[in-house]
Amino acid sequence: MQIINNQNELLAIMGGLDLNGTIINAFSSGIKTLLELGRSLGTAIRRVVDGSVCTIK
């Protein structure tokens, strides 16, 4: 590993994208929630269209 002593070179170094486990976990949880919401909504629409909804008394 080479040590950089020049201040201009140290300031010019730029990092890449930093993705850690917490961010990835949050995105995956959000996607899972959206998929589950879509499944529930699709099931509800299908039950209403088929007429297989229990009546409220």
Backbone torsions as a table, in degrees:
resi	resn	phi	psi	omega
1	MET	NA	135.5	-177.7
2	GLN	-97.7	133.1	179.0
3	ILE	-88.0	130.6	-179.4
4	ILE	-97.7	121.1	-179.1
5	ASN	-104.5	-13.8	-176.5
6	ASN	-81.4	124.3	-177.2
7	GLN	-63.7	-36.6	179.8
8	ASN	-65.9	-38.7	178.1
9	GLU	-68.2	-36.8	178.2
10	LEU	-64.6	-38.0	179.6
11	LEU	-73.7	-25.4	-176.8
12	ALA	-82.5	-13.5	-178.6
13	ILE	-72.4	126.6	179.8
14	MET	-118.9	140.3	-179.8
15	GLY	-89.4	167.1	177.7
16	GLY	-93.8	-164.5	179.9
17	LEU	-74.8	131.5	-178.5
18	ASP	-109.2	101.8	176.6
19	LEU	-106.2	122.7	176.6
20	ASN	-110.0	176.7	-174.8
21	GLY	-62.2	-33.3	-178.6
22	THR	-65.8	-43.5	-179.6
23	ILE	-67.1	-43.9	179.3
24	ILE	-62.8	-41.4	179.1
25	ASN	-64.5	-39.5	179.1
26	ALA	-64.9	-43.5	178.1
27	PHE	-63.4	-43.3	-179.0
28	SER	-66.9	-36.9	177.2
29	SER	-65.9	-39.1	177.6
30	GLY	-64.3	-41.3	178.4
31	ILE	-65.7	-41.6	178.0
32	LYS	-62.6	-39.8	179.3
33	THR	-64.9	-43.8	178.0
34	LEU	-62.8	-40.5	178.7
35	LEU	-65.0	-42.4	179.1
36	GLU	-65.4	-39.2	176.7
37	LEU	-62.7	-41.8	177.8
38	GLY	-63.9	-40.7	177.5
39	ARG	-63.4	-44.6	-179.4
40	SER	-64.4	-43.9	179.2
41	LEU	-64.7	-41.1	178.0
42	GLY	-63.4	-40.5	177.7
43	THR	-64.9	-42.3	179.9
44	ALA	-64.0	-43.0	178.5
45	ILE	-63.7	-42.8	-179.8
46	ARG	-63.4	-40.2	-179.7
47	ARG	-67.0	-38.4	179.1
48	VAL	-67.4	-43.4	-178.9
49	VAL	-66.4	-38.8	-179.5
50	ASP	-77.4	-14.5	-179.0
51	GLY	78.8	22.1	-179.4
52	SER	-102.1	46.5	-179.8
53	VAL	-108.2	135.8	177.6
54	CYS	-69.5	142.2	178.8
55	THR	-81.0	147.9	178.3
56	ILE	-96.5	127.1	-177.3
57	LYS	-102.7	NA	NA
